[in-house]
């Protein structure tokens, strides 16, 4: 990669589409929730998933996985667009992705968005158990970081290890095929994500008919127990990856997040809805965003009348230096829900709409009926 690539990432950073973590010599970028919500996917943003660059040269030091999608989530992952060629279906491990990198004579681990996260620090310590001197330096090891305190949903018990889930050629980005991955793992004493099935996708893009293995996976995903997150399908030689998650896993993830109108409303009241959504599993972020949009829509409806009254009545009175008592009487003539907003505006509250949002508290975990404001 050229230095110009880092300049492009810095532009995306200014736009809020990526975040970054850096050491004295190295930098990595990670796509943000803003990028996800806007579906601002291109080659650059999809590569912003923890790939590590040398600052001085812009050269890739360690190449992480690119962003990949659920089956059918994006055009590239639609069944009819899946590439021909060899495929490998591996168990999707339920920990944190770690990118191993070798710098100044030492192996370390970074996570998707940080050199210094709790998982990165813990994994770097765990890495001492493996013989990294036997690793092929042309490839970046990509691992799942598993330890009891890092449990997501799948219960691995007391298991504490780094599981090799992939390896990418640092210069070309080519993924190691399954036999090569097993060989690389064996050399360093590391386990590999279990293989579920492999084969050849012989159907063409122009006349696609679901193959038996794909039908089988999507059918089984509906019945998978919680202790199996799902699968990752790697197509070779294209390197495209697609994930298929179990319905139970997604359902419980939703329950764990307490996702619903009331929770989202509470986060909006706290001013932390964006952080809350970012922390949700990918499958739930769109649903949470829809709830935010619905609440914002309700807020627009009930704020229209007081906003107009403020602009057409109160602002002219303020311009004419009308006595505050007269202004207060004008406000008190309005409906109860309007008064909170108008008095907040009058006292220069930083967020006058909060008084209106407070009135939109979902009941029974459902959005309220706006008829009460008519």
C-alpha positions, 0 to 999 in steps of 0.5 A: 500500500502506498502512503496515499492510502493512509491519506485516503483513510485520514480523509475518511477519518475526518468524515467520521467513516473510520476510527483509528488506533496507533502506536509510534510506528503503526496505525490501523483503521476501523469502520464506524457505525456511521459507515455501517448505517450509511452503507458506505462500503467500498474497497477502502472502508471494507478493508478498514477492519484492523489491517495494520500499516507502517506509518512511515511507508504506508506498507501493510504490516499485517492484513486482517479480514475485510468486512464480510456480510451475512448471506443475502445482506448485500448484493455481493453476498446474494446467493445468485452472486456467489462465485464459482470455485472451491469453498470451505464452510467453517464454524463461526467462533464467538469471541473477538477477532485478533490480528497477529503482527510482528514488529521489532522482533516481537509478536503482538495481537491487535483487535479490529479497532485497537492495539490496546483493547482488553482483548488485544492485551490478553491475547498478546499474553496468551500468544506466548504459549505458541511457537510463533518462530515457526510461522510463515512470515509471508502470512498474517495469522488471524485468530479468534480470542477466546477466554471466559471473561470474553464470553459473548453468547456461546459458552466455551466454559473455561476454554482459553486459547487463540483459534486460527480462523484464517491467514492472509498473504500480507502482500497480495491479500490471498487467503490460505486454503484450508490444507495450508491453514491446517499446516500453518496452525500445526507448525505453531501448536494452534487449533483451527476453527472446525471445518463443517463442509467443503466442496466446489460451487459448480453453479454459475452466476447467470443461472443460479440454483441453490446448491444442496450445501447452501440449502442445507446450511440455511435450513440448519441455521434455523435449528442451530442451538445457541452454543453454535453461532453459525458458519463462515463460508470462504470461496476460493480463489476469490477470497469472498467470505459470507456468514450464516448465523443461527436463528437462535443465536440472533434471537438471544443476542436480541434478548441480551441487548434488551432491544426494543423501543423502551431501551432505545428511548432510554438511550436517546434520553441519555444521549447514548443511542449511537454508542448503544447501537454500535455495540449491538450485533450487526444483525440488530443494528438496522432494527435499532436504527429503525426504532430511533428513526420512528422516535425521531419521527414522532418527535418531529410531529409533536414539536412542529406546533411549539416550534412554529409558535416560538418562531412566529410569536415568541421571537417577535416578542423577544425582539420587541423586548416584551416583558418576561411576564407577558411572554410567560403568559403566552407560553402558559396559554399553550398545551401542557406538552408545548409549555415544557419545550417553550420554557426550555427555549426561553431559558436557553436550555441546551436541549429543549426537545428533551422535554418532548422526548420525555413525553414519548416514553414507550408503554408496554415496550411499544411506541405511544399513540400520538393522538393524545397530543392532538 
